[in-house]
Amino acid sequence: MERKEYSAGAVKMSFWFVEFRKVVHLLDEGKSMDEVKQLALNKNLFAAPTILRANQIFSTVSGRIKALDESFIPVFMTGDLATQKLVALIAAMAYDTLFFDFVYEVIREKLMLGGNELKDSDVRVFFKDKQQQNEKVAAWTDATLVRLGRCYKTMLYEAGVIDKAKSARKIFRPILDPELTRWLEKNDMAIYIKALTGVQ
Protein backbone atom coordinates (compact mmCIF):
# COMPACT_ATOMS: atom_id res chain seq x y z
CA MET A 1 0.00 0.00 0.00
CA GLU A 2 1.32 3.41 -0.95
CA ARG A 3 1.85 5.77 1.99
CA LYS A 4 0.95 9.30 0.93
CA GLU A 5 1.68 12.44 2.90
CA TYR A 6 -0.96 13.26 5.49
CA SER A 7 -3.62 15.65 4.21
CA ALA A 8 -6.52 17.58 5.71
CA GLY A 9 -8.21 17.65 2.29
CA ALA A 10 -11.00 15.42 3.64
CA VAL A 11 -12.61 18.45 5.33
CA LYS A 12 -13.89 19.45 1.86
CA MET A 13 -14.89 15.91 0.92
CA SER A 14 -17.77 13.57 1.47
CA PHE A 15 -18.26 9.81 1.13
CA TRP A 16 -19.80 10.41 -2.31
CA PHE A 17 -20.96 6.81 -2.66
CA VAL A 18 -23.64 7.53 -5.30
CA GLU A 19 -21.07 9.43 -7.37
CA PHE A 20 -18.48 6.67 -6.88
CA ARG A 21 -20.99 4.07 -8.07
CA LYS A 22 -21.90 6.17 -11.15
CA VAL A 23 -18.25 6.44 -12.18
CA VAL A 24 -17.57 2.71 -11.65
CA HIS A 25 -20.66 1.84 -13.73
CA LEU A 26 -19.46 4.08 -16.57
CA LEU A 27 -15.97 2.56 -16.46
CA ASP A 28 -17.56 -0.90 -16.50
CA GLU A 29 -19.46 0.14 -19.65
CA GLY A 30 -16.14 0.94 -21.30
CA LYS A 31 -15.93 4.71 -20.80
CA SER A 32 -12.50 6.21 -20.11
CA MET A 33 -11.83 8.41 -17.08
CA ASP A 34 -11.47 11.40 -19.45
CA GLU A 35 -14.93 10.72 -20.90
CA VAL A 36 -16.36 10.50 -17.40
CA LYS A 37 -14.73 13.83 -16.56
CA GLN A 38 -16.40 15.44 -19.58
CA LEU A 39 -19.77 14.06 -18.43
CA ALA A 40 -19.14 15.38 -14.93
CA LEU A 41 -18.23 18.88 -16.08
CA ASN A 42 -20.35 19.32 -19.22
CA LYS A 43 -23.44 17.25 -18.40
CA ASN A 44 -23.40 17.67 -14.59
CA LEU A 45 -23.23 13.91 -14.02
CA PHE A 46 -23.13 14.43 -10.24
CA ALA A 47 -25.93 17.04 -10.08
CA ALA A 48 -23.40 19.38 -8.44
CA PRO A 49 -24.44 22.95 -7.55
CA THR A 50 -21.39 24.50 -9.27
CA ILE A 51 -18.76 23.50 -11.84
CA LEU A 52 -16.14 23.91 -9.10
CA ARG A 53 -17.93 21.36 -6.90
CA ALA A 54 -18.40 18.99 -9.88
CA ASN A 55 -14.66 19.18 -10.49
CA GLN A 56 -13.90 18.56 -6.83
CA ILE A 57 -16.19 15.51 -6.70
CA PHE A 58 -14.70 14.11 -9.92
CA SER A 59 -11.15 14.72 -8.73
CA THR A 60 -11.76 12.95 -5.40
CA VAL A 61 -13.84 10.06 -6.73
CA SER A 62 -11.46 9.39 -9.64
CA GLY A 63 -8.51 9.60 -7.22
CA ARG A 64 -10.12 7.01 -4.96
CA ILE A 65 -10.85 4.71 -7.90
CA LYS A 66 -7.27 5.05 -9.18
CA ALA A 67 -6.00 4.16 -5.69
CA LEU A 68 -7.36 0.64 -6.34
CA ASP A 69 -6.37 -1.79 -9.07
CA GLU A 70 -9.06 -1.62 -11.78
CA SER A 71 -9.69 -5.35 -11.31
CA PHE A 72 -11.93 -4.27 -8.39
CA ILE A 73 -14.67 -3.24 -10.85
CA PRO A 74 -16.20 -6.73 -11.39
CA VAL A 75 -16.14 -7.33 -7.61
CA PHE A 76 -17.96 -4.03 -7.11
CA MET A 77 -20.49 -4.67 -9.88
CA THR A 78 -21.49 -8.10 -8.58
CA GLY A 79 -21.45 -7.13 -4.90
CA ASP A 80 -24.54 -6.22 -2.87
CA LEU A 81 -25.08 -2.68 -1.59
CA ALA A 82 -23.20 -3.31 1.68
CA THR A 83 -20.21 -4.68 -0.25
CA GLN A 84 -20.25 -1.75 -2.69
CA LYS A 85 -20.21 0.70 0.24
CA LEU A 86 -17.26 -1.13 1.80
CA VAL A 87 -15.39 -1.00 -1.53
CA ALA A 88 -16.01 2.77 -1.69
CA LEU A 89 -14.78 3.05 1.91
CA ILE A 90 -11.63 1.02 1.14
CA ALA A 91 -11.01 3.29 -1.88
CA ALA A 92 -11.33 6.36 0.38
CA MET A 93 -8.86 4.78 2.83
CA ALA A 94 -6.43 3.91 0.02
CA TYR A 95 -6.64 7.51 -1.27
CA ASP A 96 -6.21 9.18 2.14
CA THR A 97 -3.43 7.78 4.35
CA LEU A 98 -4.54 9.67 7.47
CA PHE A 99 -8.08 8.28 7.14
CA PHE A 100 -6.62 4.78 6.70
CA ASP A 101 -4.55 5.26 9.86
CA PHE A 102 -7.65 6.41 11.74
CA VAL A 103 -9.57 3.27 10.80
CA TYR A 104 -6.54 1.02 11.42
CA GLU A 105 -5.46 2.57 14.72
CA VAL A 106 -8.84 3.43 16.23
CA ILE A 107 -11.59 1.20 14.78
CA ARG A 108 -9.42 -1.94 14.44
CA GLU A 109 -8.01 -1.45 17.94
CA LYS A 110 -11.52 -1.17 19.41
CA LEU A 111 -12.72 -4.31 17.63
CA MET A 112 -9.59 -6.24 18.65
CA LEU A 113 -10.15 -5.36 22.30
CA GLY A 114 -13.82 -6.25 22.11
CA GLY A 115 -14.98 -2.62 22.24
CA ASN A 116 -17.89 -1.51 20.12
CA GLU A 117 -18.08 2.24 20.75
CA LEU A 118 -16.36 5.16 19.07
CA LYS A 119 -16.27 8.19 21.35
CA ASP A 120 -15.30 11.79 20.56
CA SER A 121 -12.40 11.37 22.99
CA ASP A 122 -11.03 8.53 20.78
CA VAL A 123 -10.96 10.92 17.83
CA ARG A 124 -9.21 13.62 19.90
CA VAL A 125 -6.59 11.18 21.21
CA PHE A 126 -5.87 9.95 17.66
CA PHE A 127 -5.22 13.48 16.39
CA LYS A 128 -3.19 14.41 19.48
CA ASP A 129 -0.93 11.41 18.84
CA LYS A 130 -0.56 12.35 15.18
CA GLN A 131 0.31 15.94 16.11
CA GLN A 132 3.16 14.61 18.25
CA GLN A 133 4.37 12.33 15.45
CA ASN A 134 3.94 14.58 12.44
CA GLU A 135 4.91 18.26 11.96
CA LYS A 136 2.31 18.79 9.25
CA VAL A 137 -0.57 17.61 11.49
CA ALA A 138 0.90 19.60 14.39
CA ALA A 139 0.38 22.79 12.36
CA TRP A 140 -3.36 22.20 11.80
CA THR A 141 -5.85 24.20 13.84
CA ASP A 142 -8.25 22.64 16.34
CA ALA A 143 -11.13 23.64 14.04
CA THR A 144 -9.56 21.66 11.17
CA LEU A 145 -9.13 18.60 13.39
CA VAL A 146 -12.75 18.80 14.58
CA ARG A 147 -13.96 19.00 10.97
CA LEU A 148 -11.71 16.11 9.95
CA GLY A 149 -13.03 13.97 12.80
CA ARG A 150 -16.59 14.80 11.78
CA CYS A 151 -15.83 13.89 8.16
CA TYR A 152 -14.28 10.54 9.16
CA LYS A 153 -17.31 9.68 11.29
CA THR A 154 -19.69 10.62 8.46
CA MET A 155 -17.84 8.39 5.98
CA LEU A 156 -17.82 5.47 8.43
CA TYR A 157 -21.52 5.99 9.14
CA GLU A 158 -22.44 6.14 5.45
CA ALA A 159 -20.41 2.97 4.80
CA GLY A 160 -22.36 1.18 7.56
CA VAL A 161 -19.43 0.80 9.99
CA ILE A 162 -20.79 3.01 12.81
CA ASP A 163 -24.23 4.28 13.79
CA LYS A 164 -25.43 7.88 13.89
CA ALA A 165 -25.60 8.37 17.68
CA LYS A 166 -24.79 11.88 18.94
CA SER A 167 -22.09 10.92 21.44
CA ALA A 168 -20.66 7.40 21.56
CA ARG A 169 -21.25 5.67 18.25
CA LYS A 170 -21.72 1.93 18.03
CA ILE A 171 -19.18 0.16 15.81
CA PHE A 172 -20.46 -2.63 13.56
CA ARG A 173 -17.90 -5.25 12.53
CA PRO A 174 -18.46 -5.57 8.76
CA ILE A 175 -18.92 -9.01 7.24
CA LEU A 176 -16.77 -8.98 4.13
CA ASP A 177 -18.02 -10.68 1.00
CA PRO A 178 -15.72 -13.67 0.22
CA GLU A 179 -15.09 -12.24 -3.29
CA LEU A 180 -13.97 -8.92 -1.80
CA THR A 181 -11.75 -10.70 0.74
CA ARG A 182 -10.12 -12.73 -2.05
CA TRP A 183 -9.62 -9.61 -4.16
CA LEU A 184 -7.99 -7.71 -1.26
CA GLU A 185 -5.65 -10.62 -0.49
CA LYS A 186 -4.71 -11.03 -4.15
CA ASN A 187 -3.90 -7.32 -4.46
CA ASP A 188 -1.69 -7.13 -1.34
CA MET A 189 -4.42 -5.24 0.54
CA ALA A 190 -5.06 -7.76 3.34
CA ILE A 191 -4.23 -4.94 5.78
CA TYR A 192 -7.63 -3.43 4.90
CA ILE A 193 -9.35 -6.63 6.08
CA LYS A 194 -7.54 -6.20 9.40
CA ALA A 195 -8.43 -2.51 9.60
CA LEU A 196 -12.15 -3.12 9.11
CA THR A 197 -12.69 -6.40 10.94
CA GLY A 198 -10.23 -6.10 13.81
CA VAL A 199 -8.40 -9.34 13.07
CA GLN A 200 -4.78 -9.70 14.16
Sequence and secondary structure as in RCSB ss.txt:
>XXXX:A:sequence
MERKEYSAGAVKMSFWFVEFRKVVHLLDEGKSMDEVKQLALNKNLFAAPTILRANQIFSTVSGRIKALDESFIPV
FMTGDLATQKLVALIAAMAYDTLFFDFVYEVIREKLMLGGNELKDSDVRVFFKDKQQQNEKVAAWTDATLVRLGR
CYKTMLYEAGVIDKAKSARKIFRPILDPELTRWLEKNDMAIYIKALTGVQ
>XXXX:A:secstr
        GGGG    HHHHHHHHHHHHTT  HHHHHHHHHHS TT  SSHHHHHHHHHHHHHHHHTS TTHHHH
HHHS HHHHHHHHHHHHHHH HHHHHHIIIIIHHHHHTT  EE HHHHHHHHHHHHHH HHHHTS HHHHHHHHH
HHHHHHHHTTSB   SSSEEB      HHHHHHHHHTT HHHHHHHH   
